[in-house]
Amino acid sequence: MTEYIPSKILEWQEAGSEPEYQSLSLADFAREFDCATRYLSRLLKVRPFVMYLLLFKRAYFEEGKRVISVKLSELGENLLSDIGKPMSHDVVRRGVNDLIRFNIVMKTPSRPGQVNEYEIRLPSEIREVQEMIQIDSERGEDVADTRFDDYYTDPQKRLEILKRDGYKCFYCLREVQRDTFYLDHLEPRTSGGQNFQTNLVCSCKSCNSKKNAADAATFLRDVYRQDLLTQDEFLVQKEKLNSLVEEYESLKKEDSEQRLRRVRK
């Protein structure tokens, strides 16, 4: 990888411009990679950590998309066992399963004979990493904490949600474009919902107008019952929704506690 990155940078410089990735710019990739080596390395054992770096590099640096198709045997070819041979499929599988168990990587259900698809989460999206960043920030280390930023009104940050959701409506998985997408609050603004990243999902015009201030989980189930999602797609989106809601509730509580401390001062 140390040789690959400089060669890619040189290639872009000669072309005169950096290519537009669906997920990350080169600068964002470097920041997320730094985040992985500083924080994920504390959370994961060596095997799943190495697996993550390979998947992260392939997703965000080579293919430029969040969801990638991967044969586990291909990952093993890039790693050597203690006896100097490519790592076995079983060892690779256990490493990837560890990532899935920690919700760092999410596996999309596939049919027999199909290559598995994996959604690779960014290090900065992982709750345990966010907590480590917060601790370092309180210690005075220079770490940018964007968890409380306004992702609804800031044009650039709105695009980050679009990229995170893979340029698809979160509810019906219809493809959307930069000039046609909407952002939907999981906890409606009328109920006190914040503009935090974890409270926002990408939405098409139809789903945005139909959902309005309805409960997100209920609306997602209604979309499934209308046969706009397969069962596998529904289960994947439901898991993503639960993860976002859980992270948002934790963040909202932390924000409330910080406000209270400031008032007491």
BELJORA-V717734 format. One record per pair of residues at least 12 apart in sequence whose ideal C-beta (glycine too) atoms are under 7 Angstrom apart, sorted by the first residue. I is the first residue (numbers start at 1). GAP is how many residues later the second one is. Records with the same first field share a line. If there is no record, write none. Layout:
# BELJORA-V717734
I->GAP, GAP
This chain:
# BELJORA-V717734
1->56
21->43
22->42, 43, 141, 145
23->37, 41, 42, 43, 140
24->36
29->31, 32
32->90, 91, 92
35->88, 89, 94
36->16, 17, 20, 87
39->84, 90, 93, 94
40->12, 83, 89
42->90
43->85
47->44, 48
48->47, 50, 51
50->29
51->24, 41, 44, 45, 48
52->47, 52
54->21, 24
55->15, 50, 63, 65
56->64
59->61
66->53, 54, 100
67->41, 50, 52, 99
68->49, 50, 52
69->46, 48
70->46, 48
71->44
72->17, 20, 21, 24
73->16
75->17
76->12, 13, 16
103->140
104->17, 22
105->13, 14, 15, 16
106->12, 13
108->128
109->123
127->120, 123
130->17
133->12
147->49, 104
148->48, 107
150->45
151->44, 45, 46, 49
152->31, 43, 48
153->42
158->25
159->19
161->22, 36, 39, 41
162->16, 19, 40
165->36, 37
168->34
169->33, 34, 35, 38
170->31, 32, 33, 67
171->32, 36, 48, 49, 52
172->32, 35, 51, 56, 57
173->56, 60
174->30
176->26, 28
180->25
181->21
182->21, 23, 26
183->17, 19, 20
184->16, 17, 19, 24, 27
185->14, 15
186->13, 15, 30, 58, 59, 62
187->12, 61
188->25
190->23
194->58
196->52, 55
198->46, 49, 50, 53
199->49
216->25
217->24
220->17, 18, 21
